[in-house]
Amino acid sequence: MLISAIQKFTLLDYPGKLAGVVFTPGCNFHCGYCHNPEFVDSEKIEKIRSSFIPEQIFFNFLEKRRRLLDGIVITGGEPTIMYDLTTFIRKIKTFGLAVKLDTNGSNPEKLKNLLAEKLLDYIAMDIKTAPDHYPEVAGPLSQFQAVADSISIIENSGVPYEFRSTIVKELHSREILEKMADLISGSERFYLQTFRPQNTLDEKFSSYHSYTAEEMNNLAKEIFASRVKYVGVR
């Protein structure tokens, strides 16, 4: 599988576990505020292709650190566009490690198959915007029906999960946030994430704005707390 980067240790990306992080290149969504443009933009990916990490190097790393790590986070880009993702996760599981998958929800069939094989121990899915705004925010390849199917699959999977949304003032009005909250009503947990304009896929987003910490907390309480069992702010 293509691996664009590895983070050896994290205490933040996998709740309750010491984990390593694997980044995959490429994404079928094109969110202008994305903070990992080097793993999404095709031109930037080409510039770093020579530094991609061979799969065997990653598994050598796991062999050395398997007793120090609790799990592995697979993120991107969008990992589910990788044709060999299933085989890759199977190999990780032979090391006795838990696997967390970060996804945009665009590939419900892949999710369903991974869950059927019991290959996932935690899922984090991004909710980009309200249903009728997906092409505007995530690009023309984004299909909301696939997103809706993934939400349902995850909610009924029996696997710990979270939904999360990066909130941009210019994109996420209260009306849109209300619609997003309706999408995940009854879910276990949801996180609002603060937009960071310093490094974005689309340069115009460097002039866009994040909500303040107080505003984020108010949005969490006023819009999401009544619909989701747990809501937090990052």
DADAPE-V619095 format. One record per helix or strand. SS is the DSSP state (@ for helix, = for strand). FROM is the first residue (numbers start at 1). LEN is the number of residues. If there is no record, write none. Layout:
BEGIN
ss = (SS/SS)
from = (FROM/FROM)
len = (LEN/LEN)
END
This chain:
BEGIN
ss = (=/=/@/@/@/=/@/@/=/@/=/@/@/=/@/=/@/@/=)
from = (5/19/37/42/55/71/79/85/98/108/122/131/144/160/174/189/203/213/230)
len = (6/5/3/10/11/5/3/9/6/9/5/8/12/8/10/6/5/12/4)
END
